Amino acid sequence: MIQSIKYIISTVIILATVVSSATAQKVMTLEACREQAVEFNRELKIAALQNKEALANQEVARTAYLPSLSGSLSLTHSPGFDGISIPGYFLPTADSEADALNGNFSGTSNVWKPGTEIDMNSLSLLQTGLSVSQPIYAGGKIKYSNKQADAGVEISDLALNMKYSEVIEMTDQAFWNVAMVESNIEIAEDYIKMLNELEDQMTAMYEVGLQPASEKLRVSVQKNQAELGLLQARNGLRLAKMNLNQILGQSLDTDIRINYDPGQDVKLFNTDDGITQAGSKRNELKILEKQKEISVLDAKITRADYLPTVGLGAQYTNFWIKDLNEEVNFRTMLAAQVSIPIFQWGQGKKKQRAAEFRIQQAQTDLQNTNELINLEVMQVQVQVEEAYQSIVIAQKNIAEAEESLEETRASFDVGLNTTTDLLNAQAQWREAEAQLIQAVAKYKVLETSWERVTGNLYIPAGEK
């Protein structure tokens, strides 16, 4: 009775431990891992901020079309001012009005003009103004600068998508690496279980004298090696989970468990039009196209620097001088300005030629990148086909290895095969299972890589 109670208590404790462990684990699907990685990735956040910066610069460029308004206020104070003193004098005389207007005076009259005395301890001058200016023509510089700002926004959008695709591919690699190691651990545990059963069988046969000790020891050595391999696989799983946790932005020791369907069918997708898709969709090519466009606009802006410019302006000003002019009397002034560059020692042509060289550089870079992308697409295409064929071959190998293991075991039981034959058959079965898991994991990662290299992996609408 006491023994039964102890057994029940032990069972309850074990179940509670299992439930607690399962509750503490963080179970995540591939889609959940992607979402969390995108949310955490700092480089992606930087790319998003750069996108917002480009939008702000675009708004700034738009303001160049609008008139600018500025105000000014200045106050001048001069202490210890000596004042103003104008002495009196007799008015001059002339023989005629014409002589007087021409300043030809013949003498001095007896009419006295009194002098002026202004006694001030200090001089205070206040000047206020309001001015408006509007560019009329700047050689197209404003228009081209706005087009450059538009291209900058598009480049930042494309760069954000590029970083997103990199994060998704990196997350998928880490996820399927964990899946592969977990599956290898399950296979290793099953393999050790088979070796334990064989070891028990060999021990029983040894005890009745049907097998020598060397056969039993051969199985024990194989089991020890399998247990060492299992230990290494479990350590590898810890490292693989740490890598995934780092990508997800959570503590490295988080007990994460991935959720996926290990028995899902794998079908070969169509890769015939990969180069065509990449040529029209790859963000790298679109960015280089926009950079080339910016270089062309740079050349036009350089040319605009040496074209005439036209502008209009208006000013509304007032002067206030203490004790002299204290009335508020604003005055309006209108102005138009035309600036025409005449001679700069050929500076404009030289700058224009340098701009043309930049355009050629952008075109060459675009062609080179296009060739490299085509090569990348072809490489991934070959890898996809190889991975799929590896899955097909591994599936065939598993079927043959299982059949071989069954026949070898049956022959071993009747004494037709040796222990070595049975161990080899079991090892071949384990190797075939491991190869299938590795091939499937690689194929899943290559599916994502194919979406990236063909330009089909981008941020869903509404998530930017």
Secondary structure, 3 states (H helix, E strand, C coil): CHHHHHHHHHHHHHHHHHHHHHHHCEEECHHHHHHHHHHHCHHHHHHHHHHHHHHHHHHHHHHHHCCEEEEEEEEEEEECCCCEEECCEEEEECCCHHHHHCCCCCEEEEEEECCEEECCCEEEEEEEEEEEEEEEECCCHHHHHHHHHHHHHHHHHHHHHHHHHHHHHHHHHHHHHHHHHHHHHHHHHHHHHHHHHHHHHHHHHHHCCCCCHHHHHHHHHHHHHHHHHHHHHHHHHHHHHHHHHHHHCCCCCCCEEECCCCCCCCCCCCCCCHHHHHHHHCHHHHHHHHHHHHHHHHHHHHHHCCCCEEEEEEEEEEEEECCCECCCCCEEEEEEEEECCCCCCCHHHHHHHHHHHHHHHHHHHHHHHHHHHHHHHHHHHHHHHHHHHHHHHHHHHHHHHHHHHHHHHHHHHCCCCCHHHHHHHHHHHHHHHHHHHHHHHHHHHHHHHHHHHCCCCCCCCCCC
